[in-house]
Amino acid sequence: MAKEELKSEKVSDKNKGKTPAKSSEKKQKKQPNKVAKYFKDLKSEFKKVVWPTKKQVINNTMVVLVTILLIGLFVGGIDVFMGWLLKTLLNR
């Protein structure tokens, strides 16, 4: 038994200077720094964004709506034409 006690004392003497909790504390401290850095970077990126004016948004919206309308009419015209063509070919 005395040998086992000496071995455990030696092991505990070796670990006196080392604290395993410090390494886990360092890891825990690094995580909030990463999160804080992320949000700081996010804030700086948002400052770089050039937001459009109300007039630009309205103008761009109108361009999109007109484009959708024209493409819809074009596709609808093709559909009507193809339907007419199919009926004509099948009635022969």
Backbone as numpy.savetxt, mean C-alpha at the origin, in Angstrom:
# Nx Ny Nz CAx CAy CAz Cx Cy Cz
26.59 -33.40 44.25 25.80 -32.22 44.25 26.64 -30.96 44.25
27.74 -31.00 44.89 28.60 -29.83 44.99 29.10 -29.44 43.61
29.39 -30.41 42.78 29.87 -30.13 41.43 28.78 -29.41 40.62
27.53 -29.85 40.76 26.44 -29.22 40.03 26.24 -27.78 40.48
26.38 -27.55 41.79 26.24 -26.18 42.30 27.35 -25.30 41.77
28.58 -25.83 41.71 29.71 -25.06 41.19 29.50 -24.72 39.73
28.99 -25.69 38.96 28.74 -25.45 37.54 27.68 -24.37 37.37
26.61 -24.43 38.15 25.56 -23.43 38.02 26.06 -22.06 38.45
26.95 -22.01 39.45 27.52 -20.74 39.88 28.42 -20.17 38.78
29.19 -21.05 38.13 30.06 -20.60 37.04 29.23 -20.04 35.88
28.16 -20.72 35.56 27.29 -20.27 34.48 26.66 -18.93 34.85
26.21 -18.80 36.11 25.59 -17.55 36.51 26.63 -16.43 36.57
27.89 -16.77 36.94 28.96 -15.77 36.95 29.25 -15.27 35.53
29.20 -16.15 34.56 29.45 -15.78 33.17 28.34 -14.87 32.65
27.13 -15.09 33.10 25.98 -14.32 32.62 25.73 -13.05 33.41
26.55 -12.78 34.44 26.33 -11.59 35.25 26.44 -10.31 34.43
27.44 -10.23 33.59 27.66 -9.03 32.80 26.68 -8.91 31.64
26.10 -10.00 31.27 25.19 -10.01 30.12 23.75 -10.05 30.62
22.93 -9.21 30.00 21.51 -9.27 30.33 20.74 -9.51 29.05
20.12 -10.66 28.95 19.39 -10.97 27.72 18.20 -10.02 27.51
17.73 -9.40 28.54 16.60 -8.48 28.40 16.98 -7.25 27.58
18.25 -6.85 27.62 18.69 -5.66 26.88 18.52 -5.84 25.38
18.85 -7.03 24.88 18.73 -7.24 23.44 17.26 -7.17 23.01
16.38 -7.71 23.83 14.96 -7.63 23.47 14.45 -6.19 23.64
15.02 -5.45 24.61 14.63 -4.05 24.78 15.05 -3.23 23.58
16.23 -3.51 23.05 16.70 -2.79 21.87 15.77 -3.03 20.69
15.34 -4.28 20.51 14.44 -4.60 19.41 13.11 -3.88 19.59
12.63 -3.83 20.83 11.36 -3.17 21.09 11.49 -1.67 20.87
12.63 -1.09 21.21 12.82 0.35 21.02 12.95 0.70 19.55
13.48 -0.19 18.73 13.66 0.09 17.32 12.33 0.12 16.58
11.36 -0.69 16.99 10.08 -0.73 16.30 9.36 0.62 16.32
9.20 1.27 17.48 8.52 2.57 17.45 9.29 3.59 16.62
10.61 3.51 16.60 11.38 4.43 15.79 11.07 4.22 14.31
10.90 2.97 13.90 10.57 2.68 12.50 9.19 3.22 12.17
8.26 3.05 13.09 6.90 3.53 12.86 6.90 5.05 12.81
7.60 5.68 13.75 7.66 7.14 13.77 8.34 7.66 12.51
9.40 6.98 12.06 10.09 7.38 10.84 9.17 7.25 9.64
8.36 6.20 9.61 7.42 6.00 8.51 6.46 7.18 8.42
5.89 7.57 9.56 4.93 8.66 9.53 5.58 10.01 9.24
6.82 10.19 9.68 7.54 11.42 9.33 7.79 11.49 7.83
8.19 10.35 7.26 8.41 10.29 5.80 7.10 10.50 5.06
6.03 9.92 5.57 4.71 10.07 4.95 4.29 11.54 4.93
4.51 12.21 6.04 4.17 13.63 6.14 4.98 14.46 5.15
6.27 14.16 5.03 7.10 14.92 4.10 6.70 14.65 2.65
6.26 13.42 2.35 5.80 13.12 0.99 4.50 13.84 0.67
3.61 13.95 1.64 2.36 14.67 1.41 2.60 16.15 1.16
3.67 16.69 1.72 3.99 18.09 1.47 4.43 18.30 0.02
4.94 17.26 -0.61 5.42 17.35 -1.99 4.28 17.24 -3.01
3.12 16.75 -2.58 2.01 16.54 -3.51 1.44 17.89 -3.94
1.20 18.01 -5.24 0.57 19.21 -5.78 -0.89 18.87 -6.04
-1.77 19.40 -5.21 -3.18 19.10 -5.32 -3.80 19.98 -6.40
-4.70 19.41 -7.22 -5.33 20.21 -8.29 -6.34 21.20 -7.71
-6.56 22.27 -8.46 -7.56 23.25 -8.04 -8.95 22.73 -8.37
-9.95 23.40 -7.83 -11.34 23.00 -8.08 -11.65 23.09 -9.57
-11.14 24.12 -10.22 -11.38 24.31 -11.65 -10.77 23.17 -12.47
-9.57 22.74 -12.09 -8.92 21.63 -12.80 -9.70 20.34 -12.62
-10.20 20.10 -11.41 -10.96 18.87 -11.14 -12.24 18.85 -11.97
-12.93 19.98 -12.02 -14.17 20.06 -12.81 -13.86 19.86 -14.29
-12.81 20.49 -14.78 -12.43 20.36 -16.19 -12.09 18.91 -16.54
-11.29 18.28 -15.71 -10.89 16.89 -15.98 -12.10 15.96 -15.90
-13.01 16.21 -14.97 -14.22 15.40 -14.85 -15.07 15.52 -16.11
-15.20 16.72 -16.63 -15.97 16.92 -17.85 -15.33 16.19 -19.04
-14.01 16.23 -19.12 -13.31 15.53 -20.21 -13.59 14.03 -20.12
-13.53 13.48 -18.92 -13.78 12.04 -18.74 -15.22 11.70 -19.11
-16.19 12.50 -18.67 -17.59 12.21 -18.97 -17.88 12.29 -20.47
-17.32 13.29 -21.15 -17.52 13.41 -22.60 -16.89 12.22 -23.32
-15.70 11.84 -22.88 -15.02 10.69 -23.50 -15.85 9.41 -23.32
-16.37 9.20 -22.12 -17.20 8.02 -21.87 -18.44 8.04 -22.76
-19.06 9.21 -22.88 -20.25 9.34 -23.72 -19.94 9.01 -25.18
-18.84 9.55 -25.70 -18.47 9.29 -27.09 -18.15 7.82 -27.34
-17.41 7.22 -26.44 -17.07 5.81 -26.61 -18.33 4.95 -26.50
-19.24 5.31 -25.57 -20.50 4.58 -25.44 -21.33 4.66 -26.71
-21.40 5.86 -27.30 -22.14 6.01 -28.56 -21.50 5.20 -29.68
-20.17 5.19 -29.74 -19.45 4.44 -30.76 -19.72 2.94 -30.63
-19.59 2.43 -29.42 -19.81 0.99 -29.20 -21.28 0.64 -29.45
-22.19 1.53 -29.01 -23.62 1.30 -29.28 -23.91 1.29 -30.76
-23.28 2.19 -31.52 -23.46 2.22 -32.98 -22.97 0.95 -33.63
-21.82 0.47 -33.19 -21.30 -0.79 -33.73 -22.26 -1.94 -33.41
-22.82 -1.94 -32.20 -23.76 -2.99 -31.79 -25.01 -2.97 -32.67
-25.55 -1.79 -32.91 -26.75 -1.68 -33.75 -26.43 -2.14 -35.18
-25.29 -1.71 -35.69 -24.90 -2.10 -37.05 -24.71 -3.60 -37.16
-24.02 -4.19 -36.20 -23.79 -5.64 -36.26 -25.10 -6.41 -36.11
-26.01 -5.92 -35.27 -27.32 -6.55 -35.14 -28.09 -6.49 -36.45
-28.09 -5.33 -37.09 -28.75 -5.17 -38.39 -28.13 -6.11 -39.43
-26.77 -6.17 -39.45 -26.07 -7.03 -40.40 -26.42 -8.49 -40.17
-26.48 -8.92 -38.92 -26.81 -10.31 -38.60 -28.23 -10.65 -39.02
-29.17 -9.76 -38.77 -30.56 -10.00 -39.17 -30.65 -10.09 -40.69
-29.93 -9.22 -41.38 -29.96 -9.21 -42.85 -29.40 -10.51 -43.39
-28.30 -10.99 -42.85 -27.69 -12.22 -43.33 -28.55 -13.45 -43.02
-29.22 -13.47 -41.89 -30.02 -14.63 -41.51 -31.35 -14.67 -42.26
-31.86 -13.57 -42.73 -33.15 -13.53 -43.44 -33.02 -13.91 -44.92
-31.89 -14.07 -45.41 -31.72 -14.43 -46.82 -32.16 -15.79 -47.11
